[in-house]
Amino acid sequence: MTITATDFNLNGSGSVTKEPETLNKIPGNRAIWVGIFAELTEFALFFLVYFIAKAHYPEQFNQGPQQLNTLAGTLNTFALITSSYFVAKALASIRMDDPEQSIKWLWRAVICGCLYLVIKVWEYHWNVDQGIETNTNKFYTMYYYMTFNHLLHVGWASGSLLWAIHQLKVGRYTKQNHIGLTAIACYWHMVDLAWVIIFPLLYVLR
Amino acid sequence: MIKNIFTLNALDISWVLLMIITSANAFVAETAEPSLAITAIICCSIAYKGRRIMDYFMELNHANETIQFFMRSYFHVFPALIFLSDLFSEELASLTTLS
């Protein structure tokens, strides 16, 4: 199925354009991008602290990932990537004037978000059973700090997806007007992008 | 000219590629011994996954150039920093040691 150039409204703002809506435009709105860059700066600081801590405690950072539950980390990555895919599909559906389908895709994304949270809680319980706690060593302190912070982001971003579903249901997001949905989608993808770096740092690289 | 850029197929292909790369990363995590070569491969996979999500899910591939620049830079700089911090870990430790 193809969306042609003539189908686009200018960045979902109601003005019809012959160009794709994101061509040279800010996807969503400026406010969401201030938020996205602020969040990415926060994660950047975590990553810098990780590099320094790893340089000072190489043994702990070498052994740490081996003790973690790689399956849980991998399933979480699957859940987030799949949810991002569903959100992108939801945006494509509203552009094709199909809010019902858009709502269905968003519910699937919310389910993936919930799945992520369930897997993370299970992983934390599994860790405690293995004797891995926040103060076990510097690697695990870093691990809990980064993953719990990311978990909070997934939590409130899932809430924003629920808000988007509500807006679609009451008809506030339409083919002509869906800047809010585009903004929420961008934020959700940012949460996914942060995990794209966190997953290899904590579970793969030694 | 711009017709056919936004195809749903591009989304599907991106999802499949991202899942395959994630599975490969998990396989590396479980089997490979740490080395600079493995770190380099993982860093490339981070950069590629980030680019794929930004271009096709976030649709930044023809969005505002400033946003494109900063977002793409993020996914060039951090994979590079991961590799460099591994390569020069002793220097980094001495640079960040409080005397």
Interface residues (C-beta under 8 A of the other chain):
Chain A: M1 T2 I3 T4 A5 E19 P20 T22 L23 N24 K25 I26 P27 W33 F37 L40 A44 F47 L48 F51 I52 K54 A55 H56 P58 N62 P65 T70 L71 G73 T74 T77 F78 I81 T82 S84 Y85 V87 A88 K89 A92 A185 C186 H189 M190 D192 L193 V196 I197 F199 P200 L201 Y203 V204 L205 R206
Chain B: I2 K3 N4 I5 F6 T7 L8 L11 S14 W15 L18 M19 T22 S23 N25 A26 V28 A29 E30 P34 I38 T39 I42 S45 I46 K49 G50 I53 M54 Y56 F57 M58 E59 L60 H62 A63 N64 E65 I67 F70 Y74 F75 F78 L81 I82 S85 D86 S89 E90 L92 A93 T96 T97
